[in-house]
């Protein structure tokens, strides 16, 4: 049974480049682990490909394709306009209710989809986790970042609606990327917590729909935060980082006359705390992912 | 020192396995547990402890205090029976999972090949999957671009490179997956059983490629059940047993040792065997093989009938409602060849059994070629594994008059004999 010749003479030292070998020590990780941001940078190409795969595959074999990215927030806007705008007569800071709610639904959809996808990312990618090493942080990150394309599509519709309603964006619109970043940080922060928990406790799958639903109503999407008049209370409202995002979007695009200064600061602080605690929790539990998932 | 590629020192890995049976002594305990359990689990969750929702009680050491050194350019085979810890060792060395204690130093880039086509997405085309899979395996984009044509040619999928992989035949998918992996250029390559997939032509090609890699002077760690492949590829071998290094040395020595150890273990009395699995509600106590004349033996001529008689004991004196028994026959390399299993041959008949008794399996005309085999016993009681003993007995198949012709084919032409008959008829042209 000789499938090939036995290999006899072989150079023991390949290329003589011994000194250039990277040395890795594999050992149990300590209780407090570093975030390994440098490793993330090393693996940026993989992050790019994971995002690219997510986007490429998302609307395969659907009839409506990427239109789904628009339908989701748009139909919600229609429902909100009917029930909250028309029937309940909820105020909208002097802006037509449809665009008032849609301007909030665009970043909200980005956030909630990112949250859902990232919380499922590790479990759905179990096969990858069990078979190959790479920084696991890439998976939930790719799931959130992949939502940018959907965001872009629904944002384009927002611009069309602004033309329709004759609303000219203010110069504050240059701040939009900051608010988008805030939504991304929040989504990723919560996504890291939930994805790591989901590996061990599949309860997360049942929690996420509730969580996003409650969170949606805790965010001034269907109603303006100007309902809260006390400025201190409004700043506290910013503890929900999505308040900062939504208020920011409306302020930057539609020119609602209340710059969300204090709220935004509170929102950013909370979002960054979420991101860092989430990342540490993730890194701490990461070592057992391949064994448990 | 500097020519060391991998050095492992006291590597150990334990898993906590959930014990689900006999945990609740009574109904009240079960109720209390169901109320307090969630709180305890949430507490564990928030502390970031591992091991999930399972109630962990028992430690299982998959690896225990493994130490070895591998030099650059060595091709090392890792062998051992199922559950010896081979895969766990590879997973640690490829950083998929962490050791519980000990460490391993790795000098050089590691390419791990634990599966062919990891991360392939069926909706993406062959071209797209090459890039995706290559990146996942740790190749740079520029590197993939450079080797792209070579990969496609190796996989022989030129015509379908822009077709979604879901339309590929399984063979094409495997070829493409291996082609990408084969073009990795790490200093240290870690390979698990991937060669056990695909048709024999493909396997040959894979082994050929592995040999090429080895000749280029790279370090290869190779886990396989295929002793022929290990023997051909590897200069050195490490044998694992029960999570520890049993022996290391030249490949031929280690393989010999491995075959002998299989023999020794099968000669221990079943009652004395400690290496058993299962909850122990039933135990195998004895096994004998009787030939067609009713005499106890351990060797049967091929083509003959024989009986396997297995005694068992129960912990209680209750009659057994539902029992399932199997005897798996494996060759000396640990490859399972066939399984004699009541649920397949006569399901639903082993009901209402005495607490202590003898199960008999009658085998008609054994079709295995003359060689040495090992029988693994497996006993289930009420759906749960009660007892399992690997290599419980040795069975030697002797030369016999299988075909009634007094002749047998040479052993390299197959593992099985099959009753058959050739005949000829004339073909008339134009019909």
Interface residues (C-beta under 8 A of the other chain):
Chain A: X1 X2 X3 X4 X5 X6 X7 X10 X11 X12 X13 X14 X15 X18 X19 X21 X22 X23 X24 X25 X26 X27 X28 X29 X45 X46 X49 X53 X56 X57 X60 X61 X127 X128 X129 X130 X131 X132 X133 X134 X197 X199 X200 X201 X202 X203 X281 X284 X285 X287 X288 X290 X291 X292
Chain B: X2 X3 X15 X41 X45 X48 X50 X51 X52 X53 X71 X72 X73 X74 X75 X91 X92 X93 X94 X95 X96 X97 X98 X99 X100 X101 X102 X103 X104 X105 X106 X107 X108 X109 X110 X112 X114 X115 X118 X119 X121 X123 X124 X128 X131 X132 X135 X136 X137 X138 X140 X141 X187 X204 X207 X208 X211 X214 X215 X216 X217 X218 X228 X229 X232 X233 X235 X412
